[in-house]
């Protein structure tokens, strides 16, 4: 059963990559260099694949995927030990970041998910409190073998 689904669309990536692709496309029209055309196509594919992040929580798993869903990860709730809201240094910036703890699309907040075996995954979210609460309640319901209904409106209002 679907408990939570949120798609975050990055606004900084199109603003930075889009004009660069347009400039390179104009240069290609003038010079006809194949390298420029390949670069423009690569930027377009990257923009399509990484411009959004979708986070889904069901009664059995947490799923995260970029763009249309070609690259993603599904984590069973039983493998999650804990969740914590963390702040990342401005040094890592905005957009897709690759850190020693994994890759994330860093919108406004990060939820760090500790997995069994000591691994950690950071998930960018524009509402990390809501996401944490949904995951915690889903894990608790899973451990008690109960069905769950979650109201996220009070967290969104805070």
C-alpha positions in Angstrom: 0.0 0.0 0.0 1.3 3.4 -1.0 1.9 5.6 2.1 3.9 8.5 0.7 5.0 9.7 -2.7 6.7 13.0 -3.5 8.5 14.2 -6.6 10.9 17.0 -6.2 11.7 18.9 -9.4 15.1 20.6 -9.3 15.0 24.1 -10.6 18.7 24.9 -10.4 19.8 22.2 -12.9 17.7 23.5 -15.8 18.7 27.1 -15.1 22.4 26.3 -15.2 22.6 23.5 -17.8 19.9 24.8 -20.1 21.7 28.1 -21.1 25.0 26.2 -21.4 23.3 23.7 -23.8 21.8 26.6 -25.9 25.2 28.3 -26.2 26.9 25.1 -27.2 24.1 24.4 -29.7 24.6 27.9 -31.3 28.4 27.2 -31.5 27.7 23.9 -33.2 25.5 25.6 -35.8 28.3 28.0 -36.6 31.3 25.6 -36.5 29.7 22.2 -37.2 32.0 20.5 -34.6 30.7 17.1 -33.7 32.1 17.4 -30.2 29.8 20.3 -29.5 26.8 18.4 -30.7 27.7 15.4 -28.6 28.1 17.7 -25.6 24.7 19.3 -26.1 23.1 15.9 -26.4 24.9 14.7 -23.3 23.7 17.7 -21.3 20.2 17.2 -22.6 20.2 13.5 -21.4 21.7 14.5 -18.1 19.0 17.2 -17.6 16.3 14.6 -18.5 17.7 11.9 -16.2 18.5 14.0 -13.1 16.1 16.9 -13.1 13.7 15.3 -10.6 13.8 12.9 -7.6 10.9 10.8 -6.6 10.6 9.3 -3.1 8.0 6.6 -2.5 7.2 4.8 0.8 5.0 1.8 0.8 4.1 -0.5 3.7 7.2 -2.6 2.9 9.8 -0.5 1.2 11.4 2.9 0.6 12.1 3.6 -3.1 14.1 6.5 -4.5 14.7 7.2 -8.2 15.9 10.0 -10.4 14.0 11.3 -13.4 12.0 8.7 -15.3 13.1 5.9 -13.1 16.2 4.5 -14.9 18.4 4.9 -11.9 17.0 4.3 -8.5 17.1 2.2 -5.3 14.5 0.2 -3.4 15.2 -0.5 0.3 13.0 -2.8 2.3 11.8 -1.2 5.6 13.2 -4.1 7.5 16.8 -3.1 6.5 16.3 0.5 7.9 17.7 0.9 11.4 17.0 4.6 11.9 16.3 7.9 10.2 17.6 11.4 11.1 17.3 14.8 9.6 20.7 16.3 8.8 22.0 19.5 7.3 24.7 19.4 4.7 27.4 22.1 4.4 26.8 24.7 1.7 30.1 23.5 0.4 28.3 20.6 -1.3 25.9 23.1 -3.0 22.6 22.3 -4.7 21.6 19.7 -7.2 22.9 16.2 -7.5 25.8 15.7 -5.2 28.0 12.7 -4.7 29.4 12.4 -1.2 31.1 9.6 0.7 27.7 8.7 2.1 26.2 8.4 -1.4 24.6 10.5 -4.1 21.6 12.7 -3.5 19.5 15.4 -5.0 19.8 18.1 -2.4 16.7 20.3 -2.5 16.1 21.8 1.0 16.8 19.1 3.5 18.4 15.7 3.9 17.1 12.6 5.6 19.9 10.2 6.5 18.8 6.6 6.6 21.0 4.2 8.5 20.8 0.7 7.0 21.7 -2.6 8.5 25.4 -3.3 8.0 26.4 0.2 8.8 25.7 1.8 5.4 24.0 5.2 5.2 22.0 6.8 2.5 21.0 10.4 2.3 17.8 11.4 0.6 17.1 15.0 -0.4 13.6 16.2 0.4 11.7 19.5 0.5 9.8 18.1 3.5 12.2 15.9 5.5 10.1 15.9 8.7 7.2 14.4 6.9 9.3 11.8 5.2 11.0 10.8 8.5 7.7 10.5 10.2 6.2 8.3 7.5 9.2 6.0 7.4 9.3 5.7 11.2 5.6 4.9 11.5 5.8 2.4 8.6 8.7 0.6 10.3 6.8 0.5 13.5 3.7 -0.9 11.9 5.8 -3.4 10.0 7.4 -4.6 13.2 3.9 -5.0 14.8 2.4 -6.5 11.6 -0.3 -3.8 11.5 -1.8 -1.7 8.7 -1.1 2.0 8.9 -2.8 5.2 7.8 -0.6 8.3 8.0 -1.9 11.9 8.0 1.0 14.1 6.9 -0.9 17.4 6.9 0.2 18.5 10.4 3.9 18.0 9.5 3.5 20.0 6.3 1.9 22.8 8.2 4.8 23.1 10.7 
